[in-house]
Amino acid sequence: MTSTIYGPLCTEVYDITKPIGGKYPDVPYYIKHLSQIGGRILEAMVGTGRLLIPLLEAGMNVEGIDTSPDMLAICRKHCVERGLNPVLHHGDIENLNIPGKFSAIAVSFGSFMLLETQIHCLTTHFKNNTL
């Protein structure tokens, strides 16, 4: 399980300090590289949609997962405001239980650092062939 679960206050602060459409250097990087992969993509620890929304707007088949119902609610709100209808999953990336396979799973650096067991998470998904 992730070491941090964002409740209402943390979600509000995150949403204010990391607005959708802000100038983030990782967003163009992910768009460039993930658009070459194609197929189904999962953004792990999707939060409020800071990365998910630009990926969807770039035409990618991307889904999101997060442990925080508050973050998912804000993410869905931001998507609806933009006419997007994402597939969002409530769950834990360390024990991923989503049917099917993904061509790629994106985890931003900040989110990756919230995982209690980064190596365990990666090896489990490689072993189970879910990456």
N, C-alpha and C positions, 0 to 999 in steps of 0.2 A: 504494500500500500504506500501511496505517496506520503511523505512526511508532513506535508502541509495541505490542509483542506480549506479552501477559501469559503468563508461564510459571507453574509450580506455586507458587512462593513469592508472587509478586505476586497470583495468584488467591486464595490463602489469606488474605492480608492484606486484599484487597478484600472477600472474603466476610465476614470478621470485622468490618470497619469499616463496611460497608454491608449490614446483614442484610436479608433478605427480610421485608417487613412493617414495616420501620422507618417513622418519620414523615418522609416526604419531600414537600416542597411541590409537586413536579412531578407526582407520581402522580395526585392528584385532577384536576389540569389535563388530563393526557393522557386519563384516563378520560372526563371530561366532553366533551372535543372529539372524540376518536376514536370514541366511541360514537355520535355523530351522523353519522359518515361511513358506517359499515357497509362490507361487503365485506372483501376480503383486505387485511390490514395487515402491514407488515414493521417489526420493530424492528431497526434496524441497530446493530451493536456491542452485542449483547444481554447480554454478560457473564454474570453468575451468575443473571440473571433478576429483578433488582431491580424493573424496570418490566414486563417480560413477564408475570410471574406475576400481578400484580394485574389486568392487562389480560385475561388468560385467565380469571381468576376472575370478572371482570365480564361474561363471556360473549362476548368479542370473538374474531373469527377472525384471530388474530395469529400470525405466524411470527417466528423470530429468526435472525440471521446474526452470526457472529463469526469472526475470524481465529484465535482461540486455542482449541485443542482442550481445554485445561485449563479455561477458562471455560465452554465448552459442556458439559463433563462435569459440572461443579458445577451448572450451570443445569438439566440433565436430572435430576440427583439431587434438587434442590429440587422440581422439577415432579412427579417420581414420588412423593415424600413427600406431595404434596398431591393425588394422584390425577389429575394432568394429564398429557397426552400431546402435547406440542408438536411442531410441525414446526420443527426446527432445522437450519440450513445452516452448513457450514464453508466460509467464503469471505471475500472481500475486498469491502467495500461500494463501494470506488472502482472496481472492475471487476466490478460486479454481473452475475452470470450465472445467474439463477434463472428458469425458464420461467414465462410468464404475466405478468400485470400486477398491481399493487397499487393499491388505492384511496388508500393513504397509506403513507408511510415515515416512521417516527419515529426521530429521533436526538437523544438527550438532549444538553444543552449540553456537559457534560464529555466525552462521547464525541466530539462534533463537533470539539472542540478537538484531539483526537488525530489527526485526518486531516491528512496532509501538504498536500493541495491541496483545500481546502474548495470553492472556486469551481469548479475543474475537475470535481469530483465532482458538484456540482449541475447544471452545464451539460451534462455528459455524459448524465445521466439524463433531463433535460428534452429534449435533442436526440434521444435514442433512444426517447422516449415511454415510459419505464419508470416514471415517477412518475404 
